[in-house]
């Protein structure tokens, strides 16, 4: 799980500090893998090779929104839904996180690695996030 704290200004001008959590489960990774023709790894390699900035940005947006969730008060669940992701995407925290990922290669690598389960990290080890971000 990737956990980060973001400082931002909300739409009422209030300074806010939020701790955000991101994680993808193995089933979620499998679904993402199946949703791309030829698989996620092949698609990543293709957009890296083509230096397709539009697709790179779309992949990171997808990773952010699919991995974002809220921990239940009892710590047993990591709650995700379209509504939770959409609400997050409409905040200054999302904007700050997205731009930090796009501007800071080390942060993007850390984000990408830590949202993945350990077993998936090993499988995708040869598709480096720094190559993806370098294409932006």
Secondary structure by P-SEA (a helix, b strand, c coil): cbbbbbbbbccccbbbbbbbbbbccaaaaaaaaaaccccaaaaaaaaaaacaaaaaaaaaaaaaaaabbbbccccccccccaaaaaaaaacaaaaaaaaaaaccaaaaaaaaaaaccaaaaaaaccccaaaaaaac
